[in-house]
Amino acid sequence: MVSVMRSSFSQARYKAGYTLFEIMLVLGIIAVLVGSAIYMLGGAVGVAENQRAASDIKTLTTALGMYKVQAGSLPTTEQGIEALVKRPSGPGSPKRWREVLDEIPLDPWGKPYQYRRPGKKNPRGYDLFSLGEDGVESEDDIGND
């Protein structure tokens, strides 16, 4: 009778918990799933940054159009897009001016958007672009091509 009680007690104790191997197997599976999710999201972040830069450029392009209607011409390269939030001074400053934006956004990488008039890509207009993640003017820049 005592041996029967010991046998059933040890079987109950064994069935009540998980082995170290089972726990390690589950943790390994979770680690693989989390790692693959992080890897998949890594590409989505880059796409989202590029889309945000393109959206900001469209907003700034619209604001520059409003500025042109109010002031009669676009800001010069020296005045830059800061002319949308602060009245330009010096030669070429507009007679009529009104604040178009509350603030100029930075690109997704924390750098200011670049403005050039006349532009290299748009000699009759202007170039408005982000230098991108590398921060260097190159072919991968996001702009108003």
N, C-alpha and C positions, 0 to 999 in steps of 0.2 A: 504494500500500500504506500509506503514511504517512497519507494522508487517510482511509482506511478505519479505521485504528487510532484516529485522533483522533475520528472520528464515533462509533465504538462506545464509546470512553472517555467522551465527553460524554453519551451516552445513558445509560450505566450510572450515571454520577454523578447525572444528573437523576432517574432512577427510584429511586435509593436513599433519598431523603429526602422530607419533606413540605414543601409550600410554606407560606409565612407565612399565606396566605389559608386553607388547610386547618386549620392550627393554631388560628387565630382563630375559625373557624367552630365547631370542636369546643369550644373554651373558652366560646363564647357559648351553645351548647346546654347545657353543664354549668351555667353560671350561671343560665339560665332554670329548669332543673330544681331546683337548690338553692333558688332564690328561691321557687318555688311550693311546695316542701316546707316551708320555713320559714313561709310564709303559712298553709298548711293546719294546721300544728302550733300556731300562735298561738291559735286557738280552742279547741283541745283542752286547753291549759294552764288557761284560764279555767274550763272545765267540771270539770277535775280539782280545782281549788282549791275550787270550790263543793261538790263531792262529799266532799272531805276535811272541810270545815267541817260538813256534815250528819252525817258519820260521827262526828266528835268530839262533836257535840251529843248524838247517841244514846248515846255512851259516858258522857258527863257526866250524862245523864238517868238512865241505869242506876245510876251511882254515887250520885246524889241519892236514888234509891229505896232503895238499901242504907243510906245515911245515915239516912233516915227510919225504917227498920226498927230500926236500932241505937239512935238517939238519941231516937226518939219523935216528932220533928217535923222539918220541913225547916229549913235555916238561914235566918236573916233576911237581908234585903238588905244590912245592914251587915256581917254575918258573911261573906256571899258564898260563892262556890264554894270559896274558900280553906279553908272549914271541912272540906272533904273530905281535906285534907292536913295541916292544923294545927288543933289543938284550939282552938275559939273560947273567948274569955273575956268576962267582963262579963255584963250582964243577958241572959237567954235562952240562956245556954250550957247544953249538954246535960249531964245527970248521967252518962249512959253515952256514951262516945265511943270510936271506933276509927278509925284512919287507913284511908280507903277507896281512895285513889289515892296513888301515889308522888309525882306532880307534876301540876299543872294544865297542860294543853297550851295553847299560843297558837294563835290562828286562823292560817290559811295566809298572812295578810298581816302576821303578827308582832304582832298586838294581842290583848289578853286578851278572853275571852268575857265577855259581859255577863249578869248575873243580877239579877232583881228579883222580890221576893215581898212582897205579892201583885203579880201582873203586870198590865200594862195590857191585854194581849191575853187573858190567862188570869187573871181576877180571883179565881178560887177556888184557883188554883195559883200558878205562877210562870212568868216569862218567862226563857228562856235562849237567847241569840242571839249571832251575830257581826255586827259592824257592816259587814262586807263590805269590799270593796276601797277604797271611798271613805272609810271610817272615820267616817261620820256616820249617826246613827240615821234611817232612812228606810224606804220600802217595799221596797227591794231587800235588806234584811237577811235573813240565813239563820238560822232559829230553830226552836223547838219549837212552832210555831203550833198 
